[in-house]
Amino acid sequence: MTLFNPLSYVVELEAPGVSRQQAQVHGQTLQQVYHEEHRQYATKADLLQVSATLEAKISTEISGVKVLIDDCKKDFIEFRADVSSLKTSNKYLIWIGGGIATLSASAIAMCLSMFLYSLKSTTSP
């Protein structure tokens, strides 16, 4: 698949006086160079093969991503169900009440320790 025409090249070399034998050797040599150079170029078949390989890999990756998305959806549905059951049960109120009681007890303990320290420092001689 070369655009080089060795016969016309030989004719062009013969016109200024190059011998036919030398012109043919030049033409054959250039044709071999063009042939070797063009062998390294990708053909349509090469591109189609790469395209098919990439499509297969992308398809595999997409199916893997779809599986991960489905797993995430299932986990989210389970999480929503857990939150809904927590809202309707007494556990929700117990957790809130326990948190408020802990904060209140901590505040009272801090105030009491500061009060006792202030009494100690005012009664000391």
BATI-701109 format. One record per residue (C-alpha): x, y, z. Coordinates in steps of 0.25 Angstrom, whole numbers, always signed. Example, Ala and Ser with C-alpha at 12.3 -4.5 7.8 and 13.67 -1.06 7.14 Angstrom:
% residues 2
node px->+49&py->-18&pz->+31;
node px->+55&py->-4&pz->+29;
% end
This chain:
% residues 125
node px->+0&py->+0&pz->+0;
node px->+10&py->+10&pz->-4;
node px->+9&py->+22&pz->-13;
node px->+23&py->+21&pz->-18;
node px->+24&py->+17&pz->-33;
node px->+37&py->+11&pz->-36;
node px->+35&py->+10&pz->-51;
node px->+33&py->+25&pz->-52;
node px->+44&py->+28&pz->-43;
node px->+53&py->+20&pz->-52;
node px->+48&py->+28&pz->-64;
node px->+51&py->+41&pz->-57;
node px->+65&py->+37&pz->-53;
node px->+68&py->+32&pz->-68;
node px->+64&py->+45&pz->-73;
node px->+76&py->+53&pz->-68;
node px->+86&py->+42&pz->-72;
node px->+86&py->+32&pz->-60;
node px->+88&py->+18&pz->-66;
node px->+76&py->+8&pz->-66;
node px->+83&py->-1&pz->-57;
node px->+86&py->+9&pz->-46;
node px->+72&py->+15&pz->-47;
node px->+66&py->+1&pz->-45;
node px->+74&py->-1&pz->-33;
node px->+70&py->+13&pz->-27;
node px->+56&py->+10&pz->-30;
node px->+56&py->-4&pz->-23;
node px->+63&py->+2&pz->-11;
node px->+53&py->+13&pz->-9;
node px->+42&py->+3&pz->-11;
node px->+48&py->-5&pz->+0;
node px->+50&py->+7&pz->+9;
node px->+35&py->+11&pz->+7;
node px->+30&py->-3&pz->+9;
node px->+38&py->-4&pz->+23;
node px->+33&py->+9&pz->+27;
node px->+19&py->+6&pz->+24;
node px->+19&py->-7&pz->+31;
node px->+20&py->+0&pz->+45;
node px->+7&py->+8&pz->+42;
node px->-6&py->+4&pz->+48;
node px->-16&py->-2&pz->+38;
node px->-31&py->-2&pz->+39;
node px->-31&py->-16&pz->+44;
node px->-21&py->-12&pz->+55;
node px->-30&py->-1&pz->+60;
node px->-43&py->-10&pz->+59;
node px->-36&py->-20&pz->+68;
node px->-31&py->-9&pz->+78;
node px->-46&py->-3&pz->+78;
node px->-52&py->-17&pz->+81;
node px->-42&py->-19&pz->+92;
node px->-45&py->-6&pz->+99;
node px->-60&py->-8&pz->+97;
node px->-59&py->-21&pz->+104;
node px->-50&py->-15&pz->+116;
node px->-60&py->-3&pz->+117;
node px->-72&py->-13&pz->+117;
node px->-65&py->-21&pz->+128;
node px->-62&py->-8&pz->+137;
node px->-76&py->-3&pz->+135;
node px->-82&py->-16&pz->+140;
node px->-73&py->-15&pz->+152;
node px->-78&py->-1&pz->+155;
node px->-92&py->-5&pz->+153;
node px->-90&py->-16&pz->+164;
node px->-84&py->-6&pz->+173;
node px->-95&py->+4&pz->+171;
node px->-105&py->-7&pz->+174;
node px->-98&py->-11&pz->+187;
node px->-98&py->+3&pz->+191;
node px->-113&py->+4&pz->+189;
node px->-115&py->-8&pz->+197;
node px->-107&py->-3&pz->+208;
node px->-114&py->+11&pz->+208;
node px->-128&py->+4&pz->+208;
node px->-123&py->-4&pz->+220;
node px->-118&py->+9&pz->+227;
node px->-131&py->+16&pz->+225;
node px->-139&py->+4&pz->+230;
node px->-130&py->+5&pz->+243;
node px->-132&py->+20&pz->+245;
node px->-147&py->+18&pz->+243;
node px->-148&py->+7&pz->+253;
node px->-139&py->+15&pz->+263;
node px->-149&py->+27&pz->+261;
node px->-161&py->+19&pz->+265;
node px->-155&py->+11&pz->+276;
node px->-152&py->+16&pz->+290;
node px->-137&py->+14&pz->+288;
node px->-137&py->+28&pz->+281;
node px->-143&py->+34&pz->+294;
node px->-134&py->+27&pz->+303;
node px->-121&py->+31&pz->+295;
node px->-126&py->+46&pz->+295;
node px->-129&py->+45&pz->+310;
node px->-116&py->+38&pz->+314;
node px->-108&py->+49&pz->+306;
node px->-116&py->+60&pz->+313;
node px->-114&py->+54&pz->+327;
node px->-99&py->+52&pz->+324;
node px->-97&py->+66&pz->+320;
node px->-105&py->+71&pz->+332;
node px->-97&py->+62&pz->+342;
node px->-84&py->+68&pz->+336;
node px->-89&py->+82&pz->+338;
node px->-93&py->+80&pz->+352;
node px->-80&py->+73&pz->+356;
node px->-72&py->+85&pz->+350;
node px->-81&py->+95&pz->+357;
node px->-80&py->+87&pz->+370;
node px->-65&py->+86&pz->+369;
node px->-63&py->+101&pz->+367;
node px->-72&py->+104&pz->+378;
node px->-65&py->+95&pz->+388;
node px->-51&py->+101&pz->+383;
node px->-56&py->+115&pz->+385;
node px->-61&py->+111&pz->+400;
node px->-48&py->+105&pz->+403;
node px->-40&py->+117&pz->+398;
node px->-49&py->+127&pz->+406;
node px->-48&py->+119&pz->+419;
node px->-33&py->+117&pz->+419;
node px->-25&py->+127&pz->+428;
% end
